[in-house]
Amino acid sequence: MINLSKGGRINLSKESNNGLSKLYFGSNWGAIQHRGLFGIGGSVKKVDLDSTVLLYDADKNCIGEVAYYNLSAPGIRHSGDDRSGDTNGNDGLDNETIEVCLNELDPRVEYIAFTLNNFTHQTFGEIPYMGLRIYTGDQVQRNTNTPVNVLAKFNLEDDKEGTKISDKQAVILGIAYKKDGEWRFKAVGEFGGWTSIDAMKRPTIAFL
């Protein structure tokens, strides 16, 4: 199993006999539970995280994105917008998934950035749990416990530097990029306070 550390890189075209041609971005998270007095009653605060891929050309101009408001592009499919997170505890399933077929992309695409931000603007320190992973395979695996070939991942509850990201609400998890005609991938893991998808487009360029 591949599991790159921050800054790690891999040549996708040279992995396995025929190379790796599909990437998947899975995001799993929970809504915020507020318990009532003496454990009676309570309320649930929805958390709307948005999984997005940003697409850049050879000159690092953003030429499109696949997100909750644009669910498909050549070679890319988004499962749809989850606007609440798990409201009854962790069900072990990704709330949102994005599938990228590298052989079917718009030929102008040279860089693919896998990002996530919080539409409802809670910080990561307020969210009970969050798991993000970029993996390869033949099909989407929504069950987060199913073994997959992981390229990059982040689990909020396992993070040893949680205090450093507790006030953040967005992350650039990884970048797929083309070099010498071959697709490669690098893990980024950069967290920030970006408050929208548009706000992430320019900062992402520094990691391409």
Stockholm file with secondary structure:
# STOCKHOLM 1.0

chainA/1-208         MINLSKGGRINLSKESNNGLSKLYFGSNWGAIQHRGLFGIGGSVKKVDLDSTVLLYDADKNCIGEVAYYNLSAPGIRHSGDDRSGDTNGNDGLDNETIEVCLNELDPRVEYIAFTLNNFTHQTFGEIPYMGLRIYTGDQVQRNTNTPVNVLAKFNLEDDKEGTKISDKQAVILGIAYKKDGEWRFKAVGEFGGWTSIDAMKRPTIAFL
#=GR chainA/1-208 SS CCCCCTTCEEEGGGSTTTCCCEEEEEEEEBCEEEECGGGCSEEEECCCEEEEEEEECTTCCEEEEEBTTBCEETTEEECCCCSSCBSSSCCSBCSEEEEEEGGGSCTTCCEEEEEEEETTCCCTTTSSCEEEEEEESSSCCCBTTSCCEEEEEEEGGGCTTHHHHTTCCEEEEEEEEEETTEEEEEEEEEEECCCSHHHHHHHHGGGC
#=GC SS_cons         CCCCCTTCEEEGGGSTTTCCCEEEEEEEEBCEEEECGGGCSEEEECCCEEEEEEEECTTCCEEEEEBTTBCEETTEEECCCCSSCBSSSCCSBCSEEEEEEGGGSCTTCCEEEEEEEETTCCCTTTSSCEEEEEEESSSCCCBTTSCCEEEEEEEGGGCTTHHHHTTCCEEEEEEEEEETTEEEEEEEEEEECCCSHHHHHHHHGGGC
//
